[in-house]
Amino acid sequence: MSRAEDERDRPEVCGRLWGFCVGAAFLWTLCAPPAQAGGRVLTASDVVSIRVLDQPDLDTTTRVEPDGTINFPYVGRIKAAGLTEDQLERAIGRRLVELRILADP
């Protein structure tokens, strides 16, 4: 095989290798555990940082207590262990609306 023929085959090999890498990355994404879609599942002793947009007085960093709850400003104790990060976010948002601390987000 001449050098010119070898160079012409390289783009095809690179293209196949690139396609394999993209395909492998896509497959890895499909096989990821479902909890990743909603964030990590929280457990006792996890530390969570919560930021509420345009409400700096509600921003807090707290640890999930052994009983599975966290203490959140104006809301008090709320269950966190066993929830994903997204589920905790929704639970806090609902509670802030119920208590009329925030308007419906």
Buried (B, 14 or more C-beta within 10 A) or exposed (E): EEEEEEEEEEEEEEEEEEEEEEEEEEEEEEEEEEEEEBBEBBEBEBEBEBEBEEEEEBEBEBEBBEEBBBEBBEBEEBBBBEBBBEBBBEBBBEBBEEEEBBEEE
